[in-house]
Amino acid sequence: MKDWIFSPPAVFIIIMAVLIVIIRILSMLSFQVKKHKSGTGESYACGEENYNSNAQPNYSQFFPYAFFFTLAHVATLIITTVPLTDKSIVILATMYIIGAVVGLFVLLRK
């Protein structure tokens, strides 16, 4: 009869209720700004005004590096965690590593 309290939905609701109470108590004890100064909430750009209209970052050079590191780290994870006891798993891991190497060659071609 009392096992319902250990079910995942009940535990989730209990933990959420406890966290809401803790957050409410801590928010009453926290330091709160009483007077807002002018300029609060505006972006700071080293004295430049309207910096947000000029800021358009270019991520075209970032994505190849991010893709490279993703492939390299996942391939390393596969190499280090594949159990060598089952032959079919080793074959699938080898096929994945070959696919990762082909992906790196495609990424790094000039």
N, C-alpha and C positions, 0 to 999 in steps of 0.2 A: 504494500500500500504506500509506503514512503519512498519507493524507488523512483517515483516520478520526478523527484527533486534532482536526481542525477541524470535525467535525460538531457540531451544537448540543447533543446529549445529552452528548458527551464533554467539550465545553467547560464545560457546566454542572456536571458532576461534578468536574472539575478545579478550577474556581473555588470550588465549595462546600468541597472538601477543603482548599484553601489558606485559605479564610476560617475554617474550623473550627480549623485549626492556629493561626492568628493570634489567634482569640478565646481559645483555651486558654492561649496564652502570655501574653496581656494580662491574663487573669483571675488568673493566678498572680502577676503583678506589681502588681495593683491593690491599693488600700487596702481592707482588710476590717475590719469592726467585730468586736472580739473579745468584748465584753461588751455585752449588750443592757440598756438602761435600762428602768425601768418606764414604761409609757405609750407605748413605741415601737409603732407600728402602729395606734394609736388615732387617731380623727379629732380635729382641733383646731377648736373652734368658739367661740373667744373666752371660754373658761371655762364654757361651757354643757355640761352633761352630757346624754347621750342626744340629741344634736343630730340624728343620722341618722333617728330616728323622727319628728321634726318637719319634716324637710326634704322637701317635696313640691313641686318647682318646677312652675309652670304655663307650658306652652309654647304655649298657645292664641294668644297675641299674637305669638309668634316665627314661626310657620309662614307666615302671610300675607306677612311681610317676606321670609322666605327664598324663598318662591315668586315674589314680585315680582322680587327680584334675580336669581334663576335665569332667569326669562323675559327680563328686560332684558338680561342679559349674553349669553345664547344668541342673542337677536335681533340684538344688536350684532355678535356674531361672524359670524352669517349675512350681515348687510348688508356687512360689511367684507371678507369672503372670497369672495363670489360672483363668478365671472368673468363679465364682461359680453359675452363673445364668443358664447356659445350661448344662443339665445332660450328654449329649453325649461328650462334651469337658472334663468334669470331669472324665468320664470313660476312655477316651483316655489318659489323663494325668496320671491317676492311673496306666494304663497299661505301660506307659513309665517309671514311677517311679519303678514299679516292675522289668522291664527290666534292669534299671540302678542298682538296688540292686543286681540282679542276676549277672550282669557284674562285680560288685564290689566283690561279693563272688568268682567268677571265678578268678579275678585278685589277690585276697588276700589269696587264698588257698595255702597250703604248701605241 
